[in-house]
Amino acid sequence: MVKASVFLMLVLTVLVFMGLRWRERRTTTALPGPRLGWIARQRAQADRWVTAAAIAAVGTTVLLGGLHWLRVWQG
């Protein structure tokens, strides 16, 4: 069960990261601004990964917790 939850969290993290990157690119193309330096780009990407991991952790907890409670209520 632990391996499955870690795999689920990893998959969710990558999917959320891709969604955050897509959303950021879609919103920033409308407003051209100054190009970011290398350090600023790396910091933005690290922030995106941390945000994705946090969202995936909450999603995994809710999903697996809900499945657990369904099993408890069934008997």
N, C-alpha and C positions, 0 to 999 in steps of 0.2 A: 504494500500500500504506500510505503514511503517513496519508493522509486516512481510509482505512478504519479504521486502528487508533485514530486520534483520535476518530472517530465512535463506534467500539465503546466506547472508554473513557468518552466522554461519556454514552452510553446506560447503561452499567453504573453510572456514578456516580449518575445520577438514580434508577435502580432500587434501588440499595443505600441511597441516602438515604431513599427512600420506605419501604423495609423497616425501616430503623433508626428512623424516626419512628413507624411503626406499632407496632413492638415497644416503644418507650419509652412511648407512650400507653397501650398495653395493660397494661403493668406498673405504671404510675403511677396508673391509675384505681382500682386495688385499695387503694392506700394514699394517701388524701388528705393532702396536706401544705400547707405555706404556699405561697402564690402567689409566683412569682418576679417580680422587677422586670424592667424593660425590658432593662437591660444584661445581666442574668443569662440572660434568654431569648435575646438575640442571641449571647451567648457559647456557649450550649448549641447553638444552631443552627449556628454556625461550626464548633464541634467536630464536629458531626454531618456537615457537608459535608467536612471534612478527613478524617474517618474513612472516609466513603464513597469519597472520591477515592483514599485509600490502598488500600482493598480492591479498587477497580476497577483500579488500576494493577497490583496483583499478579495479579488475575484475567486482565487483558488480556495480561500477560507470559506467564502460564502457557498460556493458550489459543493465542496466536500462536506461542509457542515450541514447543508441542506440534505444531501444524500444520506448522511448519518442519521439525521432526525427522521427522515422517511423510513429508514430501516427500523429505528426505535419504535415509531408509531405503528408500524405494520405488525409488530409483535415479537 
